[in-house]
Amino acid sequence: MTEDEKERDRQCKVDVTSRLNCIDLKRYKLGSIDRRLTTYAKSVISHPEGHNLYEQLALLRFFKLMGKYEMRAKEVKKFIAFYESLPFSGVNGRQCYKLTPVQVFQFTNIMGFYRDATHRLCHDALLFVPRKFSKTTSVASLAIYDFLFGDHNAQAFTTANSFAQAQICFKEIKSILEAIDPSLSHFRLNREIVKWRDNSFRESSIQCLASNADRLDGLNASMVISDEYANADSSDVREKLITSMGMRENPLVVTITTASSKVNTPFFDMLELYKRILRGELEQDSIFAHIFQPDVDDQEGDPHTWAKVQPHLGITVKKEYYQERWTAAQTSIDDMRGFRNLQLNVFDTEGAASWITGKEIREHSQKVDITKLVGNPDCEIAVDLSVRDDFSAVSYYIYLGEDSSCIYTDYYIPAETVENHRNSNLYKRWVAAGYLHVCGQKTIDYDQIVNDIIKNSDYLTVWKIAFDPNKSQTFQNNLRTVVGSQYLQTYKQTNYYFTKPVEVVEELICNNKILFDTNPINAYCFDNAILDVDRMGNKKPMKRSDNLKIDGCITALMAVGVSIEQERSAV
């Protein structure tokens, strides 16, 4: 987004919040439709910081449509009762579920508004939500509803970018129908289509499609479920089905998707169109869009942001799941991109850039012997620990003079990891040359690392020792016992906290004011790093791929980051 677009959304957020606060909910008698609709509306209105701009705009638009079209509470209640009677799949087997308030709002918009006696208003619905919202299985209910109660010859289709993806929704449909009719005395089910056994009773069907659009002639679709449309490279299949709906009184296209790493797709442009409709820039009442993404200034690592973009947090997805995925995303550019695409529901495609190369580190290297430094120079230390799977790193950021500093890093690895790791040959060479210290047998010996820090501190004036608060509590306790709490400082592993040291290290290298020890692992770590840039412009090195190591790069930046904070506190 450009700065102008960000400012537009900020102002729009202020405006929609103000307008929602002026709405008299009693006037609309939402409780007569379903009490959960009132619960949802109150939540969005009274807690704007917990709901994103486009969710707020969807609610504001709902009230506008309430004053413009007929809302048939009976039709909504009928569908809700139907939905809550269906046996959906679940961790404890098939069971019926109550709709959540946000789902009641969605289905009320889709099924409740009528433009005249026989025509529903909504013909096009978008549910743009993160993974684990249960969107695919829940919209299966719409296809079954159309199959059972729609036109006599209704034709519902589940489509996706691949047949396997289209089958996810279709298999849920088949399983529900089989649970309703275990003997299959009424339905015929096969791999790609569901039909009635007695065509004289109904000729409706549900079909799974993911094929060439040229083979889709002669259809008469009444409903289309387009699953994970953000990944579709072409709109051909979807458009072919939509153009076949011309004779239907109440056609319905439901697009359910999560963001992807692709932006040159039909969906990306469609999403921008729907956002314009929600902002009131275009008028198209037959479209319902429910969009869940962070607001422009939301921090991606903030649990409040997670709750804002995932309305089913704590319902269909455990709260710990987001924390686990966020923690995993801190070290790998692929994991971070996946977190943004799938958990935050934002398009992240070019969020990484080449950074300082191993060649540049080698060009700024010289041998550093801590024991021979003069005058116990000031120093900050940073620690990044593994347990057993790979090496750990301890970096010392040492001031050598007004315009000079250096980074010395010790690397540690358990003995068994040296023998069994995929990089075993490389690690053995480093161990033999003294660049990589064997530390513990099966797991890292934290006492050895603590003892080395204390030994090196005899030649340095240590101000702070930084560590990742999510790593070994045993190490933290051991170090605290030896040096005291006043020297320890947690360092969060987020882009925000790495931005300043990234910029400072770039400047120091550019101006030849920093040197690295000649240990080749330093250049190896920087060569493996690529710079991740988040939506707010914050920066942090990430692995180019999961099997690479960047620990020495991370600890170097942590040590520089602590030094920056130390300088601030001394002012």
PEDA-V350606 format. One line per field, one symbol per residue. ss: DSSP state (A for helix, B for strand, O for the rest). phi: phi as a letter, one per 40 degrees, with the letter a starting at -180 (. if undefined). psi: psi as a letter, one per 20 degrees, with the letter a starting at -180 (. if undefined). A space follows every 50 residues. Layout:
ss = ???
phi = ???
psi = ???
This chain:
ss = OOAAAAAAAAAAAAAAAAAAAOOOAAAAOAAAOOAAAAAAAAAAAAOAAA OOAAAAAAAAAAAAAAOOOBBOAAAAAAAAAAAOOOOBOOOOOOBOOOOO AAAAAAAAAAAOBBOOOOOBOOOBBBBBOOOOOOAAAAAAAAAAAAAAAO OOOOBBBBBBOOAAAAAAAAAAAAAAAAAAOOOOOOBBBOOOBBBBOOOO OOOOBBBBBOOOAAAOOOOOOOBBBBBOAAAOOOOAAAAAAAAOOOOOOO OBBBBBBOOOOOOOOAAAAAAAAAAAAAOOOOOOOOBBBBBOOOOOOOOO OOAAAAAAAOOOBOOOBOAAAAAAAAAAAOOBAAAAAAAAAAAOOOOOOO OBBOOOOAAAAAAOBOOOOAAAOOOOOBBBBBBBOOOOOOOBBBBBBBBB BOOBBBBBBBBBBOAAAAAAOOOAAAAAAAAAAOOBBBOOOOOOOAAAAA AAAAAAAOOOBBBBBBBOOOOOAAAAAAAAAAAOAAABBBOOOOAAAAAA AAAAAAAAAAOOOBBBOOOAAAAAAAAOBBBBBOOOOOBBBBBOOOOOOO AAAAAAAAAAAAAAAAAAAAO
phi = .ccccccdccccccccccccccccccccfccccaccccdcccccccbccc bcdccccccccdcccccbbcbcdcccccccccdcbccccacbgcacbccc dccdccccccbccbcacbbcccbabbbbbcdgcgcccccdccccccccbc ddbdbbbbbacacccccdccccccccccccbdcfcbbbbbcbabbccbcc cabcabbcbabcccbbcgcacbabbbcfcccccbbdcdcccccccdcccb cabbbbabdbcbbcbdcdcccccccccccgcbbaccbbbbbbacccbccc ccdccdcccbcbcgbbbcccccccccccccbbccccccccccccgbcbbb caacbccccccccbbacbbdcbccgfccabbbbbbbbacacbbbbbcbcb icbaaabbbcbbacdccdcbcccdcccccccccgcbccagccbccccccd ccccccccbbbccabcaccccdcccdccccccbgccccacbccbddccdc cdcccdcccdcfbabbccdccccdcccccbccbcccgcbacbccacccbb dcccccccccccccccccccc
psi = qrhghghghghhggghgghhiipohhhilhhigphhhgggghgggimhij prghgghhgghghghhihrponhghghggggggiipnqqrhkaprqqpqr hhhggghghgihpphahipqgoioppnnrrqjikgghhihhgghggghib qhkqoqppqaiqhgghhgghhggghghhhhmhilihqppahiqprqhoih gqjqrpqpqmaphijkqjrmphqpooplhhipiqjggghgggiijhiphm qppopprqqajphlrhhghgghghhhghijhqonhipppoporqrhjpph jphhgghghnikpifipqhhgggghgghiiiphghgggggghhilqoogk kqqqbprhghghilqqppohijqpkmqqqqqqpoqrgiiarrqoqooppi ahkqrqpppppqqqghhghiqhkggghhggghijhpppnrfhrpnhhggg hhggghihjqnpgqoqqoiiaohgggggghhgiqhiiqpqoqlrhgiigg hghgggggghjljqqqqjoihghgghhiqqopoahjjqqpqrqhrhjrpj ghgghghgghghhghghgii.
